[in-house]
Amino acid sequence: MLVYDNRLSGVRVHAFSTGQVAVKKPYRQWRGVEALRIPALVTSPSWTEWLPIWSYLVEFPDMKVLIDAGETPRVNEEGWFKERTKNEWLLKRLIRFKIELSQGIGAQLQRAGIDPRTIDYTILTHSHTDHAGGLSDLAGIPVVMSRKEFDQSQRFLLGAVSEKWPSGIEFKLTDFPDTDALFKGADHSLHPQLSLVSTPGHTDGHLSVIVRDGELSLFFAGDVTFNQSQLADKRIPGISASFEHAYATMGAIRSYALYHQTIYLPSHDPDIITRLDQRKTLTRNEVVTYTGQRPV
């Protein structure tokens, strides 16, 4: 679905929901002691409503990038996660999928008339299966991700199922500074209008993508939060690998949005279609509690 189209600049954004996901309610938001979150996640009887799994195709006049690959419909197959017993046991208790065959990223690109071979890069915000599972439809496209995230995905990162990724992927790995409160260590190497920024918290190697279209910033935030109100209210997702880093990342985004008109686009927010179509940016009231040096 084409949801953002600036004919003057040539920047276009297609949003594809590769099915739906439901998670335990403490997974989405946690208010207790950090050390107790995993037992609480496993034992909680409460599930969220069904949430979209967004994958975004961003078109510049001279480049196309896909931000996250979504989940594959093959997740419905019996034993899809069985090769990693711990992942299978936990995933079945923390997360549910509802994905039709027609919702795979390959099928959706085809219906939109977009040849995957014309996509220059797939950028992974992180390696969890609902963001990387669709790589099976994107063979031959180089994959961009943080080096830290890649390394952890190969060493049994919970939620990553890297053994299901197609063989022969060409990876472009980017390094970030250990601390980067104002995104000064952004990677601008793919395109002048695109920045890869370090946003750890959900995972240690999580990154986000900023696309600049004139004075407007489109901030593709992966799983920094589940929705925009969570960012505005500083409510931490329970699945965060590091609460300290998650809070710091939310602060960095809010600081960035003080000085840039920013449309905030996390991967499971039902409101992103409206936000992009109406160019709805973060308001000062949503970010004003964070101050600091002007980001660059």
N, C-alpha and C positions, 0 to 999 in steps of 0.2 A: 504494500500500500504506500503510495507516494504521499507523504505527510508534510513535506517542507520543500518549497520550490522557489528559489530566488532567480528569476530569469535574467536579472541584470548581472549577477556575479556568476551564475551557472552552478551554484551549490544546490544540490538536491539531496533529500533524505527519504529513503524508503524504510518503513518499519514493518517487520514481519514477526508475528507471534507464532513461535514454533510449538504450539500447544499450550498447556496450562500445568501449573504446579501448585500443590498445597503443602504447607510445612506446619510443624508443630507451632502453636502460638508463642511459646518462649523462644523458638528459633528466630522469629521475626522481631520480637522485642523482649528484653530481659531487664528486670528491675532488682535482682537479688545479688548474691555474692558470686563473683566470677567463677570461682572454683567449683561451684555447685551446678553450673549451667548444663553440663553434659548429662548427669543423672536426671535433672529436671526435664531436659529435652526428650530423653528416652521414655520416661515414665508418664509424661503429660498425656492426658486423654483428649486434649483439645487441639483441633486443626483450624488453620486459617481457611478463608474462602479460596476458591480457585483463582490463581493469579497468572497473568500472562508471562511468557518467556520471550522477551524481545531480542531480536537480532536486527541490526541496523545496517543498511547499505548507504554509504555516503558517496555521492558523486561530485567530484570537482571537474572542471572542464578538461583536465589532463590526467585524471587518476580516479580509480574507484577503490574504496576500501570497505570491507565488511567488518563490522564491530560485533564480535561474538557470533558463534555459529549456531547457538540454540541447542536444543536436545534432538536426538534422533528418534523417530517412531519405533525403532528397534528396541527401545527401552521397555516396550510392552512384552518382549519375548521372555519366556520363562528362563530364568537363570542368566539373564544378560550381565549381571554383576557378579556372577558366581566365581569368576577366576580370582577375585579378591574377597575372601570370606569376610573379613572385618568390614570392608566397605558394604558388602551385600547385607550383612546383619544390621548395620547402623542405618544404611540408606532406606531399608524397608521400614524402619521405625521412625525416621525423621522426615521423610519426603515421599510424596505421591505424585504421579504423573498422569495426565490425560492428554494423549497426543494421537491424532489421526495420521494415517499415511500421507494424506495430502498436506500436512502441516510441516513436514520436513523442509529444511531450508532449500534443498535442491529443487523440490517440487514447486516451492513458492517462487523461487527465482525464475523458473521456467514459465510459470503462469504470468509473471510480470514482464516477460519478454527479455529477460536479462541473461545473457550467456555467462555462466560462471568463469569461462576462460578469459573474459574481459576484466575480471576483478584482479587488481594488482596485489592486494594483501588481505589476509584475514588477521585482524587484531583480536587477541584474546585478553579481556580484562583480567581473567584468571582461568584456572584449569578445571573448575568443577564441571561435572558432567552436563549440567543444564546450560552451560556456556560453550562447551567444547565437543559435545556429542555429535553435533552436525558436521564436524570435520570430515566424516565419512562421505559426505556429499560434495566435498570441495577439494578433491585430490588434485595436486599439481599447483595449488595456490600457496605461495609462501606464507608462513604463520609468524606473526610478530607477537612477542610476549616478553615479560620481564625475565631476566636470567634467573632471579631468585625463585620465581614461580615455576619456571621450567624445571629447575633442579629439584624442587620439592615435589613436583608432579611425578618425577621419575623415582622418588623415594617414598612412595606410598602416602601421599597427601590425602587425608580423608575427603571424600567427595570427588576426587579426580580418578578417572578410569582411563589412564593414558594408554594402557595396552589395547584399547579399542580404537585408538587413533590409527588412521591409515599409515602404512609404511612409506618411507621415502619422503616424508615432509621436509621441506627446506625451512629451517627455523632462522628467524632474525631476532636475536636476543638483545635486549637493551638493559643497560646497567643504570641504576639510580643511586644517589647518595643515601646514606642511612637515615638522615633526617632532612626533610625538605618542606618546611612549614609553608612556604610561599611559592612552591613549584619553580624555584630558580634552576633546579636540575632537570628541567623538562627536556625530552628528546624531540627535536624538530626535524629529524633526518628524513622522514618519509615525504613530507610536503610542507611548503611554507605556511600553509593555513592550518596545519594539524600539529598538535602537541601531545606527546605521551607523557603523563605525569604519574608520579608514584603516589598511590592512595592505599597504603597498607591498613589492615584492620580485619577485614573479612578473611583475607589470607595475608601472609607476610609479604607476598610478592604481587599483590593486587595493583593493577594500574587502571587509570582512567584516560579518556581521550577528549581533548578539547579541540573542537573545530571552530575556527574564527571566520565569520562571514561579516565583513565590515566591522561595525561596532558591537556586533552580537556574538556571544560565545555559546555554542552548543556543548554542554558538558555531559558526556556519556559516562555515567558513573558506575556501571556494573552493579555490584552488590555492596557498595558503600553503605547504602540504606535500601530498604524495600520501597520507600515512597518519599515524596518531598516533605510531607509533614514530619516525618521522622528526623529529617535533617534540621528542619526549623526548630523542632522541640528538643533536639539533642537526646533522642531516645536510642539507645544502643541495641543493635540486633544481637540476640543471644548466641548466634552461631559465630560471632567474631573470634578469630584466633587470638587477638590481642585487644582488650578493651582500651588500653592506653593508646595504642596506635589508632584504633577506630575513632576515639574522641579527637585525637590530634588531626586526623584526616578530615573529619567533619568541620573542625575549626578552620583548617586551611581552605576548604571549599567556600565556607561562609565569608572568610576574608577576601578570597578572590572575587566573590560576587558583590562585595561592597564597591569594587572599582571597575567591574565589567558587567554589562547587561548579560545575564546568564540564564539560559534555559536548562534546567536540571533534569537529567534523563537517566534515572536508574532502570535496571533491567526487568523489574517486576511490578512496575507502577501502572495501574490501569489508566491513569490520566495523561499519559505522554502524548496520545494522539491529539487531544484538545490543546495541550500545552504547546506542541509544535505548530499546529494549525493556526492558533491564535497568537503565537509569538509571546507566550506568557512567561515572563522572567521572574526570578526570585526578587521579592520586594525587600526594601530596606528593613522593614519590620521583621522579616524572616531571618535576616543575617546580622542585624545591627549589634547584637551582644558580643560579636567578635570584632576586635579592632587590631590594628598593627600596621606594619610597614606596607606600603603599596606594592602589590605583586608586580612582577615584570613579565 
